[in-house]
Amino acid sequence: MTTSAFWLATFERMTRTFAQALLGVLGAGATGVLDAPWTGALSAAALAAVLALLTAIATSAGPEGPGLTETVRKAPE
């Protein structure tokens, strides 16, 4: 949890989770861009990203990665 590689992988996971949640909420019943529930969708996506962050921190006791079974590849210096 103290390496930049850990935080880079965690940020990538949070970004993917945010995008997936946003698309999931917007795709559920939205008929057009103007009719989409943007406030609720962004709120749900932000909550999902925060949960991804908390999951990464909670599982950081394992290997170097933000997950229990992951190993973060070191960035070239």
Gaussian input, Z-matrix of N, CA and C with variables (Angstrom, degrees):
# hf/3-21g

backbone

0 1
 N
 C     1     B1
 C     2     B2     1     A1
 N     3     B3     2     A2     1     D1
 C     4     B4     3     A3     2     D2
 C     5     B5     4     A4     3     D3
 N     6     B6     5     A5     4     D4
 C     7     B7     6     A6     5     D5
 C     8     B8     7     A7     6     D6
 N     9     B9     8     A8     7     D7
 C    10    B10     9     A9     8     D8
 C    11    B11    10    A10     9     D9
 N    12    B12    11    A11    10    D10
 C    13    B13    12    A12    11    D11
 C    14    B14    13    A13    12    D12
 N    15    B15    14    A14    13    D13
 C    16    B16    15    A15    14    D14
 C    17    B17    16    A16    15    D15
 N    18    B18    17    A17    16    D16
 C    19    B19    18    A18    17    D17
 C    20    B20    19    A19    18    D18
 N    21    B21    20    A20    19    D19
 C    22    B22    21    A21    20    D20
 C    23    B23    22    A22    21    D21
 N    24    B24    23    A23    22    D22
 C    25    B25    24    A24    23    D23
 C    26    B26    25    A25    24    D24
 N    27    B27    26    A26    25    D25
 C    28    B28    27    A27    26    D26
 C    29    B29    28    A28    27    D27
 N    30    B30    29    A29    28    D28
 C    31    B31    30    A30    29    D29
 C    32    B32    31    A31    30    D30
 N    33    B33    32    A32    31    D31
 C    34    B34    33    A33    32    D32
 C    35    B35    34    A34    33    D33
 N    36    B36    35    A35    34    D34
 C    37    B37    36    A36    35    D35
 C    38    B38    37    A37    36    D36
 N    39    B39    38    A38    37    D37
 C    40    B40    39    A39    38    D38
 C    41    B41    40    A40    39    D39
 N    42    B42    41    A41    40    D40
 C    43    B43    42    A42    41    D41
 C    44    B44    43    A43    42    D42
 N    45    B45    44    A44    43    D43
 C    46    B46    45    A45    44    D44
 C    47    B47    46    A46    45    D45
 N    48    B48    47    A47    46    D46
 C    49    B49    48    A48    47    D47
 C    50    B50    49    A49    48    D48
 N    51    B51    50    A50    49    D49
 C    52    B52    51    A51    50    D50
 C    53    B53    52    A52    51    D51
 N    54    B54    53    A53    52    D52
 C    55    B55    54    A54    53    D53
 C    56    B56    55    A55    54    D54
 N    57    B57    56    A56    55    D55
 C    58    B58    57    A57    56    D56
 C    59    B59    58    A58    57    D57
 N    60    B60    59    A59    58    D58
 C    61    B61    60    A60    59    D59
 C    62    B62    61    A61    60    D60
 N    63    B63    62    A62    61    D61
 C    64    B64    63    A63    62    D62
 C    65    B65    64    A64    63    D63
 N    66    B66    65    A65    64    D64
 C    67    B67    66    A66    65    D65
 C    68    B68    67    A67    66    D66
 N    69    B69    68    A68    67    D67
 C    70    B70    69    A69    68    D68
 C    71    B71    70    A70    69    D69
 N    72    B72    71    A71    70    D70
 C    73    B73    72    A72    71    D71
 C    74    B74    73    A73    72    D72
 N    75    B75    74    A74    73    D73
 C    76    B76    75    A75    74    D74
 C    77    B77    76    A76    75    D75
 N    78    B78    77    A77    76    D76
 C    79    B79    78    A78    77    D77
 C    80    B80    79    A79    78    D78
 N    81    B81    80    A80    79    D79
 C    82    B82    81    A81    80    D80
 C    83    B83    82    A82    81    D81
 N    84    B84    83    A83    82    D82
 C    85    B85    84    A84    83    D83
 C    86    B86    85    A85    84    D84
 N    87    B87    86    A86    85    D85
 C    88    B88    87    A87    86    D86
 C    89    B89    88    A88    87    D87
 N    90    B90    89    A89    88    D88
 C    91    B91    90    A90    89    D89
 C    92    B92    91    A91    90    D90
 N    93    B93    92    A92    91    D91
 C    94    B94    93    A93    92    D92
 C    95    B95    94    A94    93    D93
 N    96    B96    95    A95    94    D94
 C    97    B97    96    A96    95    D95
 C    98    B98    97    A97    96    D96
 N    99    B99    98    A98    97    D97
 C   100   B100    99    A99    98    D98
 C   101   B101   100   A100    99    D99
 N   102   B102   101   A101   100   D100
 C   103   B103   102   A102   101   D101
 C   104   B104   103   A103   102   D102
 N   105   B105   104   A104   103   D103
 C   106   B106   105   A105   104   D104
 C   107   B107   106   A106   105   D105
 N   108   B108   107   A107   106   D106
 C   109   B109   108   A108   107   D107
 C   110   B110   109   A109   108   D108
 N   111   B111   110   A110   109   D109
 C   112   B112   111   A111   110   D110
 C   113   B113   112   A112   111   D111
 N   114   B114   113   A113   112   D112
 C   115   B115   114   A114   113   D113
 C   116   B116   115   A115   114   D114
 N   117   B117   116   A116   115   D115
 C   118   B118   117   A117   116   D116
 C   119   B119   118   A118   117   D117
 N   120   B120   119   A119   118   D118
 C   121   B121   120   A120   119   D119
 C   122   B122   121   A121   120   D120
 N   123   B123   122   A122   121   D121
 C   124   B124   123   A123   122   D122
 C   125   B125   124   A124   123   D123
 N   126   B126   125   A125   124   D124
 C   127   B127   126   A126   125   D125
 C   128   B128   127   A127   126   D126
 N   129   B129   128   A128   127   D127
 C   130   B130   129   A129   128   D128
 C   131   B131   130   A130   129   D129
 N   132   B132   131   A131   130   D130
 C   133   B133   132   A132   131   D131
 C   134   B134   133   A133   132   D132
 N   135   B135   134   A134   133   D133
 C   136   B136   135   A135   134   D134
 C   137   B137   136   A136   135   D135
 N   138   B138   137   A137   136   D136
 C   139   B139   138   A138   137   D137
 C   140   B140   139   A139   138   D138
 N   141   B141   140   A140   139   D139
 C   142   B142   141   A141   140   D140
 C   143   B143   142   A142   141   D141
 N   144   B144   143   A143   142   D142
 C   145   B145   144   A144   143   D143
 C   146   B146   145   A145   144   D144
 N   147   B147   146   A146   145   D145
 C   148   B148   147   A147   146   D146
 C   149   B149   148   A148   147   D147
 N   150   B150   149   A149   148   D148
 C   151   B151   150   A150   149   D149
 C   152   B152   151   A151   150   D150
 N   153   B153   152   A152   151   D151
 C   154   B154   153   A153   152   D152
 C   155   B155   154   A154   153   D153
 N   156   B156   155   A155   154   D154
 C   157   B157   156   A156   155   D155
 C   158   B158   157   A157   156   D156
 N   159   B159   158   A158   157   D157
 C   160   B160   159   A159   158   D158
 C   161   B161   160   A160   159   D159
 N   162   B162   161   A161   160   D160
 C   163   B163   162   A162   161   D161
 C   164   B164   163   A163   162   D162
 N   165   B165   164   A164   163   D163
 C   166   B166   165   A165   164   D164
 C   167   B167   166   A166   165   D165
 N   168   B168   167   A167   166   D166
 C   169   B169   168   A168   167   D167
 C   170   B170   169   A169   168   D168
 N   171   B171   170   A170   169   D169
 C   172   B172   171   A171   170   D170
 C   173   B173   172   A172   171   D171
 N   174   B174   173   A173   172   D172
 C   175   B175   174   A174   173   D173
 C   176   B176   175   A175   174   D174
 N   177   B177   176   A176   175   D175
 C   178   B178   177   A177   176   D176
 C   179   B179   178   A178   177   D177
 N   180   B180   179   A179   178   D178
 C   181   B181   180   A180   179   D179
 C   182   B182   181   A181   180   D180
 N   183   B183   182   A182   181   D181
 C   184   B184   183   A183   182   D182
 C   185   B185   184   A184   183   D183
 N   186   B186   185   A185   184   D184
 C   187   B187   186   A186   185   D185
 C   188   B188   187   A187   186   D186
 N   189   B189   188   A188   187   D187
 C   190   B190   189   A189   188   D188
 C   191   B191   190   A190   189   D189
 N   192   B192   191   A191   190   D190
 C   193   B193   192   A192   191   D191
 C   194   B194   193   A193   192   D192
 N   195   B195   194   A194   193   D193
 C   196   B196   195   A195   194   D194
 C   197   B197   196   A196   195   D195
 N   198   B198   197   A197   196   D196
 C   199   B199   198   A198   197   D197
 C   200   B200   199   A199   198   D198
 N   201   B201   200   A200   199   D199
 C   202   B202   201   A201   200   D200
 C   203   B203   202   A202   201   D201
 N   204   B204   203   A203   202   D202
 C   205   B205   204   A204   203   D203
 C   206   B206   205   A205   204   D204
 N   207   B207   206   A206   205   D205
 C   208   B208   207   A207   206   D206
 C   209   B209   208   A208   207   D207
 N   210   B210   209   A209   208   D208
 C   211   B211   210   A210   209   D209
 C   212   B212   211   A211   210   D210
 N   213   B213   212   A212   211   D211
 C   214   B214   213   A213   212   D212
 C   215   B215   214   A214   213   D213
 N   216   B216   215   A215   214   D214
 C   217   B217   216   A216   215   D215
 C   218   B218   217   A217   216   D216
 N   219   B219   218   A218   217   D217
 C   220   B220   219   A219   218   D218
 C   221   B221   220   A220   219   D219
 N   222   B222   221   A221   220   D220
 C   223   B223   222   A222   221   D221
 C   224   B224   223   A223   222   D222
 N   225   B225   224   A224   223   D223
 C   226   B226   225   A225   224   D224
 C   227   B227   226   A226   225   D225
 N   228   B228   227   A227   226   D226
 C   229   B229   228   A228   227   D227
 C   230   B230   229   A229   228   D228

   B1=1.4382
   B2=1.5281
   B3=1.2901
   B4=1.4601
   B5=1.5260
   B6=1.3195
   B7=1.4617
   B8=1.5248
   B9=1.3033
   B10=1.4636
   B11=1.5276
   B12=1.3204
   B13=1.4657
   B14=1.5319
   B15=1.3257
   B16=1.4673
   B17=1.5241
   B18=1.3296
   B19=1.4602
   B20=1.5184
   B21=1.3225
   B22=1.4588
   B23=1.5244
   B24=1.3231
   B25=1.4656
   B26=1.5312
   B27=1.3204
   B28=1.4602
   B29=1.5194
   B30=1.3292
   B31=1.4623
   B32=1.5191
   B33=1.3426
   B34=1.4578
   B35=1.5319
   B36=1.3144
   B37=1.4650
   B38=1.5318
   B39=1.3250
   B40=1.4638
   B41=1.5281
   B42=1.3300
   B43=1.4636
   B44=1.5202
   B45=1.3224
   B46=1.4692
   B47=1.5162
   B48=1.3188
   B49=1.4619
   B50=1.5204
   B51=1.3340
   B52=1.4587
   B53=1.5296
   B54=1.3336
   B55=1.4655
   B56=1.5292
   B57=1.3221
   B58=1.4660
   B59=1.5173
   B60=1.3240
   B61=1.4587
   B62=1.5259
   B63=1.3244
   B64=1.4571
   B65=1.5221
   B66=1.3181
   B67=1.4678
   B68=1.5250
   B69=1.3289
   B70=1.4578
   B71=1.5156
   B72=1.3266
   B73=1.4673
   B74=1.5212
   B75=1.3414
   B76=1.4619
   B77=1.5219
   B78=1.3118
   B79=1.4639
   B80=1.5187
   B81=1.3100
   B82=1.4702
   B83=1.5257
   B84=1.3054
   B85=1.4472
   B86=1.5139
   B87=1.3094
   B88=1.4584
   B89=1.5226
   B90=1.3279
   B91=1.4580
   B92=1.5170
   B93=1.3038
   B94=1.4566
   B95=1.5183
   B96=1.3289
   B97=1.4576
   B98=1.5265
   B99=1.3166
   B100=1.4693
   B101=1.5166
   B102=1.3335
   B103=1.4601
   B104=1.5286
   B105=1.3045
   B106=1.4698
   B107=1.5320
   B108=1.3306
   B109=1.4729
   B110=1.5332
   B111=1.3342
   B112=1.4524
   B113=1.5169
   B114=1.3109
   B115=1.4620
   B116=1.5180
   B117=1.3133
   B118=1.4647
   B119=1.5150
   B120=1.3347
   B121=1.4638
   B122=1.5262
   B123=1.3270
   B124=1.4622
   B125=1.5205
   B126=1.3219
   B127=1.4666
   B128=1.5246
   B129=1.3176
   B130=1.4675
   B131=1.5252
   B132=1.3235
   B133=1.4658
   B134=1.5285
   B135=1.3270
   B136=1.4654
   B137=1.5251
   B138=1.3301
   B139=1.4628
   B140=1.5267
   B141=1.3243
   B142=1.4654
   B143=1.5198
   B144=1.3385
   B145=1.4675
   B146=1.5267
   B147=1.3218
   B148=1.4699
   B149=1.5283
   B150=1.3186
   B151=1.4659
   B152=1.5242
   B153=1.3308
   B154=1.4663
   B155=1.5267
   B156=1.3357
   B157=1.4627
   B158=1.5244
   B159=1.3219
   B160=1.4614
   B161=1.5276
   B162=1.3273
   B163=1.4599
   B164=1.5256
   B165=1.3273
   B166=1.4649
   B167=1.5206
   B168=1.3274
   B169=1.4643
   B170=1.5254
   B171=1.3357
   B172=1.4674
   B173=1.5211
   B174=1.3148
   B175=1.4612
   B176=1.5212
   B177=1.3193
   B178=1.4666
   B179=1.5176
   B180=1.3101
   B181=1.4603
   B182=1.5268
   B183=1.3367
   B184=1.4576
   B185=1.5188
   B186=1.3244
   B187=1.4675
   B188=1.5294
   B189=1.3004
   B190=1.4542
   B191=1.5143
   B192=1.3207
   B193=1.4502
   B194=1.5093
   B195=1.3400
   B196=1.4474
   B197=1.5205
   B198=1.3092
   B199=1.4580
   B200=1.5212
   B201=1.3078
   B202=1.4638
   B203=1.5182
   B204=1.3240
   B205=1.4594
   B206=1.5240
   B207=1.3158
   B208=1.4553
   B209=1.5250
   B210=1.2998
   B211=1.4490
   B212=1.5134
   B213=1.3079
   B214=1.4568
   B215=1.5119
   B216=1.3186
   B217=1.4462
   B218=1.5196
   B219=1.2984
   B220=1.4590
   B221=1.5321
   B222=1.3255
   B223=1.4536
   B224=1.5214
   B225=1.3267
   B226=1.4702
   B227=1.5129
   B228=1.2934
   B229=1.4777
   B230=1.4943
   A1=110.86
   A2=117.34
   A3=120.23
   A4=112.69
   A5=118.13
   A6=120.24
   A7=110.84
   A8=115.42
   A9=119.70
   A10=110.58
   A11=117.51
   A12=120.55
   A13=110.72
   A14=117.02
   A15=120.94
   A16=110.10
   A17=116.95
   A18=120.34
   A19=111.93
   A20=117.70
   A21=120.44
   A22=110.51
   A23=117.03
   A24=120.97
   A25=110.74
   A26=117.39
   A27=121.27
   A28=110.63
   A29=117.97
   A30=120.84
   A31=110.90
   A32=116.57
   A33=120.13
   A34=110.38
   A35=117.22
   A36=121.62
   A37=110.86
   A38=116.66
   A39=120.41
   A40=111.29
   A41=116.45
   A42=120.91
   A43=111.20
   A44=116.65
   A45=120.02
   A46=111.32
   A47=117.05
   A48=121.39
   A49=110.50
   A50=117.73
   A51=122.01
   A52=110.40
   A53=116.12
   A54=120.51
   A55=111.44
   A56=117.49
   A57=120.84
   A58=111.22
   A59=116.89
   A60=120.22
   A61=110.85
   A62=117.38
   A63=121.15
   A64=110.82
   A65=116.71
   A66=120.08
   A67=111.44
   A68=116.92
   A69=120.32
   A70=112.27
   A71=116.68
   A72=120.00
   A73=110.72
   A74=117.16
   A75=119.77
   A76=111.57
   A77=116.46
   A78=119.76
   A79=113.72
   A80=117.37
   A81=120.79
   A82=109.99
   A83=116.12
   A84=119.98
   A85=115.96
   A86=119.77
   A87=120.53
   A88=109.65
   A89=116.11
   A90=119.64
   A91=112.41
   A92=118.76
   A93=122.28
   A94=110.36
   A95=115.60
   A96=120.77
   A97=110.98
   A98=116.87
   A99=120.27
   A100=112.42
   A101=117.34
   A102=121.44
   A103=113.07
   A104=116.97
   A105=121.08
   A106=110.58
   A107=116.30
   A108=120.33
   A109=110.93
   A110=116.88
   A111=122.02
   A112=113.26
   A113=117.94
   A114=120.00
   A115=111.30
   A116=116.35
   A117=120.11
   A118=112.45
   A119=116.24
   A120=120.17
   A121=111.05
   A122=117.27
   A123=120.11
   A124=111.15
   A125=116.49
   A126=120.45
   A127=111.03
   A128=116.95
   A129=120.87
   A130=111.05
   A131=116.78
   A132=120.49
   A133=111.26
   A134=116.99
   A135=120.22
   A136=110.86
   A137=116.76
   A138=119.99
   A139=110.76
   A140=117.12
   A141=120.38
   A142=110.87
   A143=117.51
   A144=120.91
   A145=110.99
   A146=117.36
   A147=120.61
   A148=110.15
   A149=116.57
   A150=119.56
   A151=111.37
   A152=117.62
   A153=120.78
   A154=110.22
   A155=116.92
   A156=120.90
   A157=111.24
   A158=116.72
   A159=120.30
   A160=111.63
   A161=116.95
   A162=120.91
   A163=110.24
   A164=117.32
   A165=120.68
   A166=110.95
   A167=117.13
   A168=120.19
   A169=110.59
   A170=116.64
   A171=120.31
   A172=112.29
   A173=117.60
   A174=120.33
   A175=112.37
   A176=117.93
   A177=120.35
   A178=112.83
   A179=118.67
   A180=120.82
   A181=111.30
   A182=116.85
   A183=121.97
   A184=111.10
   A185=117.04
   A186=120.85
   A187=110.76
   A188=116.89
   A189=121.63
   A190=113.80
   A191=118.40
   A192=121.34
   A193=113.90
   A194=115.97
   A195=120.00
   A196=113.29
   A197=118.16
   A198=122.52
   A199=110.09
   A200=116.47
   A201=120.31
   A202=113.31
   A203=117.45
   A204=119.99
   A205=113.04
   A206=118.05
   A207=120.97
   A208=111.40
   A209=114.29
   A210=121.66
   A211=106.84
   A212=116.66
   A213=121.11
   A214=109.52
   A215=115.81
   A216=120.58
   A217=108.40
   A218=117.34
   A219=122.43
   A220=109.68
   A221=115.58
   A222=120.99
   A223=109.22
   A224=117.29
   A225=118.99
   A226=110.12
   A227=115.24
   A228=120.15
   A229=111.71
   D1=-9.92
   D2=-177.47
   D3=-98.54
   D4=4.86
   D5=-178.65
   D6=-101.74
   D7=153.47
   D8=176.48
   D9=-68.47
   D10=-29.67
   D11=178.17
   D12=-63.93
   D13=-38.63
   D14=177.09
   D15=-60.73
   D16=-48.00
   D17=-176.45
   D18=-70.45
   D19=-32.32
   D20=175.57
   D21=-65.72
   D22=-44.46
   D23=177.86
   D24=-65.47
   D25=-37.96
   D26=178.42
   D27=-66.39
   D28=-42.62
   D29=178.11
   D30=-63.50
   D31=-39.44
   D32=177.51
   D33=-62.64
   D34=-42.95
   D35=178.78
   D36=-63.85
   D37=-41.85
   D38=178.86
   D39=-63.37
   D40=-40.41
   D41=179.49
   D42=-65.01
   D43=-44.34
   D44=177.52
   D45=-62.95
   D46=-43.20
   D47=-179.87
   D48=-64.07
   D49=-42.41
   D50=177.88
   D51=-58.68
   D52=-49.05
   D53=-178.36
   D54=-63.83
   D55=-41.95
   D56=179.52
   D57=-63.97
   D58=-44.18
   D59=-179.89
   D60=-66.27
   D61=-41.60
   D62=179.41
   D63=-61.77
   D64=-47.03
   D65=179.17
   D66=-65.63
   D67=-36.01
   D68=178.66
   D69=-64.77
   D70=-44.30
   D71=-179.38
   D72=-71.15
   D73=-43.44
   D74=-179.28
   D75=-67.23
   D76=-34.12
   D77=-178.62
   D78=-75.90
   D79=-11.78
   D80=-177.83
   D81=-90.95
   D82=82.05
   D83=172.49
   D84=98.70
   D85=-4.47
   D86=178.72
   D87=-77.11
   D88=130.10
   D89=-179.34
   D90=-99.25
   D91=-17.46
   D92=179.62
   D93=-161.10
   D94=167.51
   D95=-177.98
   D96=-62.60
   D97=-39.89
   D98=-178.39
   D99=-74.54
   D100=-24.15
   D101=-178.95
   D102=-89.87
   D103=-7.99
   D104=-175.44
   D105=-68.48
   D106=142.24
   D107=177.85
   D108=-81.38
   D109=75.08
   D110=-171.83
   D111=-61.15
   D112=-43.12
   D113=-177.71
   D114=-62.52
   D115=-48.11
   D116=178.99
   D117=-65.45
   D118=-39.14
   D119=-179.33
   D120=-66.41
   D121=-44.09
   D122=178.87
   D123=-66.52
   D124=-36.54
   D125=177.87
   D126=-64.59
   D127=-45.31
   D128=179.22
   D129=-65.01
   D130=-39.89
   D131=179.32
   D132=-66.65
   D133=-39.23
   D134=177.57
   D135=-64.92
   D136=-41.13
   D137=177.04
   D138=-61.96
   D139=-41.52
   D140=178.47
   D141=-62.85
   D142=-39.69
   D143=178.55
   D144=-65.65
   D145=-39.98
   D146=177.58
   D147=-64.56
   D148=-40.18
   D149=177.66
   D150=-65.11
   D151=-35.61
   D152=175.78
   D153=-64.24
   D154=-40.04
   D155=176.88
   D156=-63.25
   D157=-47.21
   D158=-179.83
   D159=-63.70
   D160=-36.64
   D161=176.87
   D162=-63.95
   D163=-43.00
   D164=179.46
   D165=-63.01
   D166=-41.52
   D167=179.36
   D168=-67.67
   D169=-42.08
   D170=-178.61
   D171=-66.01
   D172=-31.47
   D173=-177.96
   D174=-97.00
   D175=8.72
   D176=-177.03
   D177=-74.15
   D178=-2.65
   D179=178.20
   D180=-73.34
   D181=-14.89
   D182=179.84
   D183=-80.04
   D184=-142.44
   D185=178.13
   D186=-62.59
   D187=-166.71
   D188=-175.61
   D189=-70.69
   D190=-20.76
   D191=-174.08
   D192=-78.31
   D193=169.97
   D194=178.66
   D195=-77.33
   D196=0.76
   D197=176.13
   D198=-123.22
   D199=167.19
   D200=-177.48
   D201=-65.06
   D202=-32.60
   D203=-175.30
   D204=-110.03
   D205=8.40
   D206=-176.11
   D207=-96.95
   D208=150.70
   D209=171.34
   D210=-126.71
   D211=123.63
   D212=-178.73
   D213=-77.60
   D214=131.42
   D215=176.39
   D216=-76.66
   D217=132.57
   D218=-177.85
   D219=-70.19
   D220=135.84
   D221=176.92
   D222=-73.99
   D223=144.13
   D224=178.04
   D225=-65.50
   D226=142.68
   D227=-177.16
   D228=-98.59

